[in-house]
Amino acid sequence: MTAACEQHRPGPGARQAARLGGRIPSIDTRRLQLRGPRIYDFRSYADILCSDRAEHVGGPLSRAEAWSAFTQYSAQWLLHGHGLWTIDAQTMPSAGFVLLGFEYDDPEVELGIFLTAGAEGQGYAQEACEAARDYAFDTLDWDSVVSYLAEENTRGCKLMERLGAARDDIAEGELADGTQIWRHVKGAC
């Protein structure tokens, strides 16, 4: 069942939302566009987070929990100037999501990625993460950003290695919950 909050509601509010969303920076890569999330992107987001694809990020989530995360990451654009981007591939709209975002208890901003099943295996995760990471370094002028990974997320760990990130033992020790913290450092990637 689709909740009322998930539905597009035409009218002045929808036009205002479109204007606000248009202010979120878009990033074009060789094969992708990272753009601000829109209401219709939630279906893909929920498909990812409400399935076994979310096993390494505390899922599968309920649809309400997925909605909460989607709106939280989208709102971070208003609160922090960074947040969730929708990944549009050349032939696949809403192929996934990349973020520079916080969960409530995160000590640092996270570079995170969620892809649909159809978008995997094509290099989109690396391309999107590189674009978001470069935005953090070049536009936001950050020196580093982290990615939080569950130890059993071997595909995610391999992606971090390809991105040039390195495990941060000190940050992992401070967090002390078994989460791997992969640090991306400006100038080292």
Residue, then its C-alpha position, 0 to 999 in steps of 0.5 A: m500500500t502506498a501512503a498518502c505522503e508518498q503521492h505527488r500532489p499537484g498544485p502550488g505546493a508541488r511547484q514550490a517543491a520543484r523550485l526548491g529541488g532545483r536548487i540542489p546541485s546536480i552533478d553530471t558524470r560520464r554516464l550519470q546525473l546526480r540530482g535532488p530527490r523527488i517524490y517519485d524517487f521514493r519508490s526506488y528508495a523503498d524498493i532498496l531499503c525494504s528488501d534484503r538489499a538493505e541487509h548491511v544498513g540495518g534492513p530490511l526496513s519497513r516502508a515507514e522507516a524507509w520514508s523517514a530515512f528518505t525525508q531525513y536525508s533529503a531535508q539535510w540539504l536545507l539544514h546542512g547544504h548536503g544530503l541525498w542525490t538520486i542517481d539517474a543512469q543514461t537508460m535507468p532513472s532512479a538507479g540508486f542514491v548517493l549521499l553526504g549525510f548524517e544519521y542521528d548518532d553519526p560522529e561524521v558525515e557519511l559518503g553512502i551509496f544504495l543501488t537498485a538491483g538492475a544498476e549493480g555491476q556496471g561501475y555506477a557505485q564507484e562513479a557516483c561515489e567519486a562525484a559526491r566525494d569530489y563535491a565534498f572536497d572541491t565545493l564544500d572544501w572538506d578535508s575528509v569524509v567517511s563511509y560506515l560499513a558492516e564488516e560482512n559487506t565485502r562488496g562495499c569494502k572492495l568499493m572503498e578500496r577502489l575509491g582509495a579510502a583507508r580504514d581509520d582504526i582510531a575512529e573505529g576505536e572511538l565508535a567501538d561498535g564493530t562498524q568499519i570506518w573507511r576514510h576518504v582524504k582530500g588529495a589522497c584519492 
